[in-house]
Amino acid sequence: MDQTQLAVLALLAIVEDERRKHCRSLWTRQWIRQRDNGRGTIHMLHHELRLQDAESFRNFTRMDEDVFSKLLSIIGSDICCQDTNMRQSIKPLSTDSHFKTFPTGETFQSLGYAIRIAPNTLSKIIPETLQAILNNLGNKCIKIPNTANEWKQVAHSFNLLWQFPHCIGAVDGKKVTFQAPRAAGAYFRDYKGHNSIVLLAVVDAHYRFLYTNIGANGRVHDGAIFNQSKLSEALQGNNMNLLPPEKVECFNGPYLPYVFVADDAFALKPYMMKPDPERGLSKEQKVFNYRLSRAQRVVENAFGIMSNKFVVLLNPIRLSPNKVDTIIRTCYVLHNFILEQNPRWYVPGDIHNISMDSTMEGIP
């Protein structure tokens, strides 16, 4: 046997060895196959909790069964896969696993054992499901008013619920921490030393998100993010169809503009109102600050309600910035969707009665 033949045989041996390394010993693990035999969290959710314990079902999925079914009917066609001769696809009811992992921040590995789906499969299913929610509900659930009548309705709600007239939205930012990649260095590092992404939002009197801006790194000031946003650009160009200044109802005073309310992080502008400086305030100024703070608190309440339901926002998310962005967007889209479908269950009943910490006794 000459050297050429020996070289060919050696090459064939190497190829065969590599083929065996990459050859699957199992197509699907035996314990995963038991998913369709009534074992695992998915079966418990749909055949026990859904039929026998509505409260536990809400606690698991963060929504009522009716709302869950409606959401599934909306995104079902986008998350369905085709069965093959090799194996059956994972059904849409199984893809609701994202309602456990993405609200709570549970890892794919631990979730895989609970619902009997391989972690590498979950890492594809969950992002696809979140993207399906954004594609179908994103533009429908997040809408900023663009007519004078719509702005009038927002202002009426603020005056009715929070006793602040001519308010067309509460503005604030929320930092969402995550585990940034090493290559990012200190790019996402905020003043607390955490890696974070900022969610800037405008909220109406009913805790619904009207406008969001997401993606700025945590070191950027909330006011600077707003100034660079498309909303600020539209407001400066008078392209938002805001209501003209009017007299406050039941008050014979000057004509006052319709404004957004914000904290000291934002600049004072014709369409942006913030509290007076705290030193040397008159009684009237204290009353004004109190009323403005009550109205501005709505956006902080909205962040709190959303984070309480989707607690993944309370802890550092161990994913890439793009995936963190998708998770945050899905959270506030589902927040608005559930709030529209069933606000009585979603919003704590005593939230309107929570008093602000204040030493200003006797202020109306």
C-alpha positions in Angstrom: 0.0 0.0 0.0 1.6 3.2 -1.1 1.6 6.5 0.7 -1.3 7.9 -1.3 -3.6 5.1 -0.2 -2.5 5.5 3.4 -3.3 9.2 3.2 -6.8 8.5 1.8 -7.5 5.9 4.5 -6.4 8.3 7.2 -8.6 11.1 5.8 -11.6 8.7 5.7 -11.0 7.7 9.3 -10.9 11.3 10.4 -14.2 12.1 8.5 -15.9 9.1 10.1 -14.7 10.0 13.5 -16.1 13.6 13.1 -19.4 12.2 11.8 -19.8 10.0 14.9 -19.0 13.0 17.2 -21.8 15.0 15.6 -24.3 12.1 15.2 -27.1 12.3 17.7 -27.3 9.5 20.2 -31.0 10.5 20.9 -33.4 12.5 18.8 -35.5 13.4 21.8 -34.8 12.5 25.4 -37.2 10.0 27.0 -38.3 12.4 29.8 -39.1 15.1 27.3 -41.4 12.7 25.4 -43.5 12.4 28.5 -44.8 15.9 27.9 -47.7 14.7 25.8 -48.5 12.0 28.4 -50.0 14.2 31.0 -46.8 15.1 32.8 -45.2 18.4 33.4 -46.3 22.0 34.1 -48.1 22.5 30.7 -50.5 19.7 31.5 -51.1 21.0 35.0 -51.8 24.5 33.6 -54.3 23.6 31.0 -56.0 20.5 32.4 -56.0 21.4 36.1 -55.5 25.1 36.9 -57.4 26.4 33.8 -60.4 24.2 34.7 -60.3 24.0 38.5 -58.4 27.0 40.0 -58.8 30.4 38.1 -56.8 32.3 40.7 -53.8 30.1 40.4 -54.1 30.2 36.6 -54.0 34.1 36.8 -51.0 33.9 39.1 -49.2 31.7 36.7 -50.0 33.5 33.4 -50.5 37.0 34.8 -53.9 37.2 33.2 -57.4 35.7 33.2 -58.3 32.6 31.2 -60.5 34.7 28.9 -57.7 37.2 28.3 -55.2 34.4 27.8 -57.4 32.7 25.2 -57.9 36.0 23.4 -54.1 36.6 23.3 -53.5 33.1 22.0 -56.1 33.5 19.3 -54.3 36.7 18.1 -50.8 35.3 18.0 -51.6 31.6 17.4 -51.1 31.6 13.6 -47.7 33.2 14.0 -46.4 30.6 16.5 -47.8 27.4 14.9 -45.4 25.0 13.4 -45.9 22.2 10.9 -45.8 18.5 12.0 -43.4 16.3 10.1 -42.9 12.6 9.6 -40.0 12.7 12.1 -41.9 14.2 15.0 -44.9 16.4 15.9 -44.4 20.1 16.5 -44.8 21.9 19.8 -48.3 23.2 20.0 -49.2 26.8 20.7 -50.5 25.9 24.1 -47.0 24.7 25.0 -45.5 28.0 23.9 -47.2 29.8 26.7 -44.1 28.8 28.7 -42.9 32.3 28.0 -45.5 33.5 30.5 -43.5 31.8 33.2 -39.9 32.5 32.2 -40.1 36.0 30.8 -42.2 37.5 33.6 -40.2 35.9 36.4 -36.8 35.8 34.8 -36.4 32.0 35.2 -33.6 30.4 33.2 -34.3 28.2 30.2 -32.5 25.4 31.9 -34.7 25.3 35.0 -37.9 25.9 33.0 -37.0 23.1 30.6 -37.2 20.6 33.4 -40.6 21.9 34.5 -42.4 21.9 31.2 -40.4 19.2 29.5 -39.0 21.2 26.6 -35.3 21.2 25.8 -33.5 24.5 26.8 -32.1 25.0 23.3 -35.7 24.7 21.9 -37.0 27.2 24.5 -34.3 29.7 23.5 -35.9 29.8 20.1 -39.6 29.5 21.0 -39.7 32.2 23.6 -38.1 35.0 21.5 -40.4 34.0 18.6 -43.5 34.2 20.8 -42.5 37.6 22.2 -41.9 38.9 18.7 -45.3 37.6 17.6 -46.9 39.6 20.5 -45.1 42.8 19.4 -46.0 42.3 15.7 -49.7 41.8 16.5 -50.3 44.1 19.4 -47.5 46.6 19.4 -49.1 49.3 17.2 -52.6 48.6 18.6 -51.8 48.8 22.3 -49.3 51.7 22.3 -51.0 54.7 20.8 -50.3 58.4 21.5 -53.2 60.7 20.9 -53.0 62.6 17.6 -56.2 64.6 17.6 -57.5 67.4 19.8 -60.4 65.3 21.0 -58.1 62.5 22.1 -55.9 64.9 24.1 -59.1 66.3 25.6 -60.1 62.9 26.9 -56.7 62.3 28.5 -56.8 65.7 30.2 -60.4 65.1 31.4 -59.3 61.8 33.0 -56.4 63.5 34.9 -58.7 66.2 36.1 -61.3 63.7 37.3 -59.0 61.2 38.9 -56.0 63.2 40.1 -57.4 66.8 40.3 -54.8 68.3 38.0 -56.4 70.2 35.0 -54.9 70.5 31.6 -52.6 67.5 32.1 -52.1 65.4 29.0 -49.6 62.8 30.3 -47.1 61.9 33.0 -43.5 61.5 32.0 -40.7 59.6 33.7 -37.9 57.1 33.1 -37.2 53.6 34.5 -33.9 51.9 34.5 -34.0 48.1 33.8 -30.8 46.4 34.9 -29.2 43.5 32.9 -25.9 41.6 32.6 -24.1 43.5 29.9 -21.6 41.7 27.6 -17.9 42.2 28.5 -17.3 43.9 25.1 -19.7 46.7 26.2 -17.3 47.8 28.9 -18.9 50.6 30.9 -21.2 51.8 28.1 -24.4 50.8 30.0 -23.1 51.7 33.5 -25.3 54.1 35.4 -24.5 56.3 38.4 -25.3 53.4 40.8 -22.8 51.2 39.2 -25.3 48.9 37.5 -25.6 48.1 33.8 -29.0 49.3 32.7 -31.3 50.4 29.8 -33.7 53.3 30.2 -37.4 53.0 29.5 -38.8 56.5 29.0 -42.6 56.6 29.0 -45.7 58.8 28.9 -48.7 57.4 30.8 -52.3 58.5 31.0 -54.5 58.8 34.1 -55.4 55.1 33.9 -51.8 53.8 33.9 -51.8 53.1 30.2 -48.6 53.7 28.3 -49.1 56.3 25.5 -45.6 56.6 24.3 -42.3 54.8 25.0 -38.7 55.3 24.2 -36.3 52.5 25.0 -32.7 51.6 24.4 -30.7 54.5 25.9 -27.9 53.4 28.2 -28.3 53.9 31.9 -25.8 56.8 32.2 -28.0 59.1 30.1 -30.2 61.6 31.9 -34.0 61.2 31.6 -34.3 64.8 30.4 -31.7 64.2 27.7 -33.4 61.1 26.5 -36.7 63.0 26.2 -35.0 65.9 24.4 -33.6 63.5 21.8 -36.9 61.5 21.3 -39.3 61.7 18.4 -42.0 63.0 20.7 -39.9 66.0 21.7 -39.1 66.7 18.1 -42.8 66.5 17.2 -43.8 68.8 20.1 -41.2 71.4 19.2 -42.5 71.3 15.6 -46.1 71.7 16.7 -47.0 68.4 15.0 -48.9 66.7 17.9 -52.3 68.6 17.4 -52.2 69.7 21.1 -55.1 71.7 22.4 -54.7 75.5 22.5 -54.5 77.3 25.8 -57.8 77.5 27.6 -59.3 78.7 30.9 -59.5 76.1 33.6 -63.1 74.9 34.0 -64.9 76.5 37.0 -62.0 78.9 37.5 -62.0 82.5 36.2 -58.3 82.8 35.6 -55.9 83.2 32.7 -55.6 80.9 29.7 -53.4 78.0 30.5 -51.7 75.5 28.2 -52.1 71.8 28.2 -48.9 70.2 29.5 -47.1 67.0 30.4 -46.1 66.7 34.1 -42.6 65.5 35.1 -40.1 65.7 37.9 -37.0 67.9 38.3 -35.1 65.8 35.8 -36.9 67.5 32.9 -36.6 71.0 31.6 -39.5 73.5 32.0 -41.1 74.1 28.6 -44.5 75.4 27.3 -45.7 71.8 27.1 -43.8 70.5 30.1 -44.6 71.3 33.7 -42.4 70.4 36.7 -42.5 71.3 40.5 -41.4 74.6 41.9 -38.0 74.6 43.7 -38.5 73.3 47.2 -37.0 76.3 49.2 -39.0 79.2 50.3 -42.3 78.1 48.9 -45.5 79.9 49.6 -48.7 77.9 50.6 -50.0 78.2 47.0 -46.7 76.9 45.6 -46.8 73.9 48.1 -50.4 73.2 47.0 -49.3 73.3 43.3 -46.3 71.0 44.0 -48.6 68.5 45.8 -51.1 68.4 43.0 -48.5 68.1 40.3 -46.7 65.3 42.2 -50.0 63.4 42.6 -50.5 63.6 38.8 -46.9 62.7 38.0 -47.0 59.8 40.4 -49.2 58.0 37.9 -46.3 57.0 35.7 -44.4 55.7 38.7 -47.4 53.7 39.6 -47.6 52.3 36.1 -43.9 51.2 36.3 -44.7 49.6 39.7 -47.8 47.7 38.5 -46.0 46.4 35.4 -42.9 45.3 37.4 -45.0 43.6 40.0 -46.7 41.5 37.4 -43.6 41.0 35.3 -40.9 40.7 38.0 -38.2 40.0 35.4 -37.9 43.8 35.4 -37.0 43.9 39.1 -33.8 41.8 38.8 -30.8 41.9 36.4 -31.7 40.2 33.2 -29.0 37.8 32.0 -29.5 38.3 28.3 -28.1 40.4 25.5 -29.2 44.0 25.1 -31.3 43.2 22.0 -33.2 40.5 23.9 -33.6 42.8 26.9 -35.1 45.4 24.6 -37.6 42.8 23.3 -38.6 41.7 26.8 -39.2 45.3 28.0 -41.3 46.1 24.9 -43.4 42.9 25.4 -43.9 43.8 29.1 -45.5 47.2 28.4 -47.5 45.9 25.4 -49.0 43.1 27.5 -49.5 45.7 30.4 -51.7 47.8 28.1 -53.4 44.7 26.6 -54.3 43.2 30.0 -55.3 46.6 31.4 -57.7 47.1 28.5 -59.2 43.6 28.9 -59.5 43.4 32.7 -58.4 46.5 34.6 -60.2 45.5 37.9 -58.0 42.5 38.5 -54.8 43.9 37.0 -54.7 47.1 39.0 -54.6 46.9 42.8 -57.9 48.1 44.2 -56.4 50.4 46.8 -53.9 52.1 44.6 -56.0 55.3 44.3 -56.1 55.5 48.0 -52.4 55.4 48.6 -51.5 58.7 50.2 -48.2 60.4 49.5 -45.7 60.9 52.2 -46.2 64.6 53.0 -46.0 66.9 56.0 -48.4 69.3 54.4 -51.4 68.6 56.6 -54.6 70.4 55.6 -53.6 70.8 51.9 -56.7 70.1 49.8 
